[in-house]
């Protein structure tokens, strides 16, 4: 399993603990979630944001 998939799985696990029914499939899904100011109210938001940043870094590294 790739690091990217592990990060997506972790984010989806975090979302399962909320009352939202998100199923993130890629970075753009997560980005949309993070851009919605209302989602900042969830305690998982900061951890999801950190994991998203890791995902972006891995993607940029793989492109080089």
Order of alpha helices (4+ residues) and beta strands (2+ residues): alpha-alpha-alpha
